[in-house]
Amino acid sequence: MHSKLFCLIFSTLLIFSFASSQWGRDYKLKTAMLDAGSIKVVVNNIGNLDNSYSAVWNDIPTSPRSIVFDQGLNIVGKIQDTIKAVMDYWWSPYSPGPIINGVPAWRSPGGDTARYRPYKISRGDTFGNPDVKNWPADLGAPVGLSGKPTLYGDQMIWMVYNGYDKVTRAYYPQSDSTNMRMPVEVRQSVYTRQTGLPATPDFLDDVVFLEFEIFNRGNAAIESCYVGWWTDIDFNYAFDNFPAIDTALGLGYCWTYDDTVNAWHSQTTVGFAQLFGPRAASPGDTSVYGFHFIPNSKNLPITSFLGVYQSGYDSLSTMVPQSRGTIWNVVNGRYPNGNTIIDSSTGNPTRYTFPGDPVKMQGWNYSFESTDGEAGFLYYSGPVTIAPNDSQWIMIALIPSLGANKQESIQQLRMKTAALRAMSVSEIRGGGSDWVASVNGGELIPQTHELYQNYPNPFNPNTTITYDVGAEANIEISVYNMLGQKVAVVVNERKPAGHYAVDFNAERLSSGVYFYTMNVGAQSFQKKMVVLR
């Protein structure tokens, strides 16, 4: 908790030093709250959380309900053989807006700082919402064919910021200050799915999704680039949040020992899963970039992980790395001081601290009785190269869980993560690759017909089929067995344009593979489903 107190003291000092300090800034922080699902998150226009609110999960049965104190995107790489870095620890290194003609937008002549803020839209919004009316498509905010906002999930906050500000950052060593900035422009979408909608699987309203597009706006390539995520996770008693990683699931999380006095406290686990990492060349493979598929490349997994459990910024293995040298060690799978990470359970070198299984207490797990309140972690994926004006894209999910005990909570977290990793981007966002949200008569409607994968799949005996109708039409959705015989009619009626979900009960069907089709005039769409008894 020491750094949290330090942040408050430091922020107070900044108020009195903005006018003359090299740490000052001329722009104003602006925030927006994501609150459609069970998690409430207040984000600001430089990419991190507002520490007055942080992230709060309503499903925790008592106060305080905070689950995350702060978080942020880190980018490390080399430009013309010089290590560059933007690292977000309790104080963001970014400034609002894009990079225009090689200059951070808010510093550009005539820069409209009021525009460089978070924009929030929700399903069902009209032009009465000024963020819909003033949607910044020219800054890169996603739009459909009609030029109106594209909505991810059921509520979304979008913003753009950059890591090229000339302001010296507060915690960076003076000798490193000129290299603690990069010509990167970040477009960030934060969104959630709304509770109670028929097309939303139950657990999705307990997840916050974060997507980042990272553009190189410089004149030289960013080579050996690593894209990373830092977080300070706090739930209930912050001194008992222990870092861990599930390398198979790409999941960094914090857990705690069972507590017989405060039972629910030991039942909470909070994690960040990397669902899609940055892309790197890989002949014969295909990577995902939003709704796009990039041939001869692959999405990278987490390639290094550092559990953090002490206050401060230096080269010790338990603290966040702050200089370019120490962060370079971490992205390359070493401790900040350059020492090799040794798995204490095997005696072998590794790139990940605490990769054991705290459910079975096997392998290398955090073994101290507490932390000093700074529990969290850093993880990175790389290396990749970002050419001038090229970009990278990643998707991360904030996922909490609450079980009857520590073991159940961790297992629930793993199951949620596995379910998310099995979903496509269109299923996560709530729309298909051709689905474009536009504002028309107060509703966000699709522009094309589309049939989506049922969820869950496999299933027994109920599943949900979602589909889009781009214009009023007769819709028939039927289920066929492997012999081509029609075994059920799910929908057969005329539908106006809209996004729909229908429940299908397979009680009468035996285990096996089936196909379901949607016929709309001359168009036909088909998906496969599996009944598993």
Stockholm file with secondary structure:
# STOCKHOLM 1.0

chainA/1-533         MHSKLFCLIFSTLLIFSFASSQWGRDYKLKTAMLDAGSIKVVVNNIGNLDNSYSAVWNDIPTSPRSIVFDQGLNIVGKIQDTIKAVMDYWWSPYSPGPIINGVPAWRSPGGDTARYRPYKISRGDTFGNPDVKNWPADLGAPVGLSGKPTLYGDQMIWMVYNGYDKVTRAYYPQSDSTNMRMPVEVRQSVYTRQTGLPATPDFLDDVVFLEFEIFNRGNAAIESCYVGWWTDIDFNYAFDNFPAIDTALGLGYCWTYDDTVNAWHSQTTVGFAQLFGPRAASPGDTSVYGFHFIPNSKNLPITSFLGVYQSGYDSLSTMVPQSRGTIWNVVNGRYPNGNTIIDSSTGNPTRYTFPGDPVKMQGWNYSFESTDGEAGFLYYSGPVTIAPNDSQWIMIALIPSLGANKQESIQQLRMKTAALRAMSVSEIRGGGSDWVASVNGGELIPQTHELYQNYPNPFNPNTTITYDVGAEANIEISVYNMLGQKVAVVVNERKPAGHYAVDFNAERLSSGVYFYTMNVGAQSFQKKMVVLR
#=GR chainA/1-533 SS CHHHHHHHHHHHHHHHHTTTCTTCCSSCCCEEEECSSSEEEEEETTSSBCTTTCEEETTSSSSCCEEEEEEEEEEEEEETTEEEEECCSSSCCCEESCEETTEEGGGSTTCCGGGSSCEEEETTCCTTSHHHHTCCGGGTCCBCTTSSBCCCSSEEEEEEEESCCCSCCTTSCGGGGGGSCCSEEEEEEEEECCTTCTTSCGGGGGCEEEEEEEEECSSSCEEEEEEEEEEEECCSSGGGCEEEEETTTTEEEEECCCCSSSGGGGGEEEEEEEEECCEEEEEEEEEEETTEEEEEEEECCCCEEEEECSCSBSSSTTSBCCSHHHHHHHHTTBCTTSCBEECTTTCCEESBSSCSBTTTTBSSCCCSSCCCSCCEEEEEEEEEEECTTCEEEEEEEEEEEECSSHHHHHHHHHHHHHHHHTSCHHHHHTSCTTCCCEEETTEEECSSCEECCCBSSSBSSEEEEEEEESSSEEEEEEEECTTSCEEEEEEEEEECSEEEEEEEECTTSCSEEEEEEEEETTEEEEEEEEECC
#=GC SS_cons         CHHHHHHHHHHHHHHHHTTTCTTCCSSCCCEEEECSSSEEEEEETTSSBCTTTCEEETTSSSSCCEEEEEEEEEEEEEETTEEEEECCSSSCCCEESCEETTEEGGGSTTCCGGGSSCEEEETTCCTTSHHHHTCCGGGTCCBCTTSSBCCCSSEEEEEEEESCCCSCCTTSCGGGGGGSCCSEEEEEEEEECCTTCTTSCGGGGGCEEEEEEEEECSSSCEEEEEEEEEEEECCSSGGGCEEEEETTTTEEEEECCCCSSSGGGGGEEEEEEEEECCEEEEEEEEEEETTEEEEEEEECCCCEEEEECSCSBSSSTTSBCCSHHHHHHHHTTBCTTSCBEECTTTCCEESBSSCSBTTTTBSSCCCSSCCCSCCEEEEEEEEEEECTTCEEEEEEEEEEEECSSHHHHHHHHHHHHHHHHTSCHHHHHTSCTTCCCEEETTEEECSSCEECCCBSSSBSSEEEEEEEESSSEEEEEEEECTTSCEEEEEEEEEECSEEEEEEEECTTSCSEEEEEEEEETTEEEEEEEEECC
//
